[in-house]
Amino acid sequence: MAPVAARSTLSEHRLIWERDGRHWPHRETSRFVDAGGLRWHVQQMGHGPVALLIHGTGAATHSWRGLAPLLAKHHTLIAPDLPGHGFTDTPRSASDGLSLPGMAAAVRALVTSLGIEVSLIVAHSAGAAIAARICLDAARVSTSRPAQAWQPRALISLNGAFLPLAGLPGLLFPPVAKLMAATPIASRLFAWRASDRASVERLITGTGSRLDAEGIALYGDLVRNPVHAAGALGMMAHWDVRPLVRDLAQLTTPLHLIAGTHDRAVPPEQARRVQSLVPGATLTRLPGLGHLAHEERPEEVARVIDALMAEQCLSSPSPRSQTN
């Protein structure tokens, strides 16, 4: 009974929308949706074909605060907080709900509940792996109606984390994260360490990015919360992209990779490797930008996305799978 009690105590420290969301970016676009056994925080804005935005580990919808209004000029944007992140519930089973297949299944359940068909996916870091897993799985059951929501015309990856960590970090990181995620005090300790603004700023600059004061403050609000910290740690502890890497060659959704040349979290050379694994994938480099490129210079990233979509011509009636 001790683990249950510990989880219950930790849940008391979750983010509360009425309190912690008072100054959340684009708060007026937020709503809460029940899907797949979770209560989701979802933001929606704009008009046009549906674009799903999937953030990365440790982030939330605030990550799109600059980019979303720019993309909303041509799309209806749907941006959720992932399970265990921000204001969305944490799954009861971290080993299932916070794993790559679990996250993919959860996002599928959300989209099915919303009754939408996704035309474009824009995903950052680990969010790109989630998006690819969804597209791959949906292609195997394309004759069923729910899968129709998962035949997007393009997947745009922003510094996508598709590959395992290389070298010694790859050997040590998962066990360490697993240990921390299994220890309730670890998330509290992590949150306590992040109470200092300078610590949060170092965390951000360590990714190769530089954010404005608002961006640093928002990440500070998140990482100081032990429930959000536990969600991020749990996701890292149960993350395994090896099956995804084996399947990437079968990805039929057109993949456009965007990589910041100063990314210290996901080395930009990984994007070149992923490009070699996925037939037809394109790669655009963003000189001088880090892992959070879309937060550093949202206008530049929006221009790249618009150019990619214009070149591909989203009005085309069929995805790449039907032309190869």
Phi, psi and omega in degrees: 000343183299314180300323179295318180296319180296318180295319179298317179297318181295321183297337179295344183259014181295162176291135179250122186302315183296336180256303187277345181260010184301325182244026181292138180304134178057039181305326183294345180264000186276150170206170180241134187231135175266123181201137177061030179080009180235154171259118187258142165267123184229138173248142180222133177205161175089182181217148178121195178304148185282129173244124179265128178254125181239115182280176182261184182300133175082358181254194178197191183298339179300338182298337183261011189303325180269323184282323186304311181298332179287318179287333182291350177293335183234357184220156164272115184267134172239116183231108178263156161282130179294160177307134180079003183239146176056236185255010176269146181302156172266132178300151179296321179252110180293323183297330178263308188287335182255005175281170178298310177298323180294317178297317180299315179296322181294317180293322175301317180296321179296311182297320177299318179296324180285342178069036183246160173245122187276124179266329184216141173241128172244119188225142182250137171054238180296337177299330179292324176295319177300314181298317180296320179298318179298313182296319179297315181293322181293326181296335182280344180232040188293350180277346181271150184299315181303329182291339179302331178292344185243047169237057182295153181280345178196151171238118178255120183257122176260105182049051185297136179260078182269337191251155176295155174298141183271152171067210184301318178303324179294331179278325187267326191296310182303314179298321180294315179298321179298316179297316181293319182293331181277353182247104184307326182292336183296317180293326177291321178295317178299315180296322179294319179296331182275003180292341178270126181303322181298325179293319178294318180296322177294323178299317181291311181296335177295343177272356182092005181247158174233122182250161176284177184300322180296317180298317179294319180296320181293316176296325177298317178300324182285306187289342176282350180269120185295331180287316176297316179300320179295323178296316179294316179296320179295322178296315180294324183292329185250019184271128177216108183264002183300316176298325179296315180301319179296332185265350189302327180298341181268000182292119181261345175289126178305127184251126177242115182265131174239125186229128174282133183289343180257015181294120178260350180273314176237100183309133185300337178295340177296327179297322178296321179294317179298319178303322180288339181274334185251112180304130176083357181294145177250159180224126175241128180262142178247099183299133173082359183254151183259204186295330181258043184306321183290343175267330178291308183225075183300326180296318180294317179295320178298321179297319178297315180298315180299320180294319179297317181290324178293320180293319181285333181065086184296348178284352177303135187284350185219147176285174184302331184302334184264359181248349180269000000 
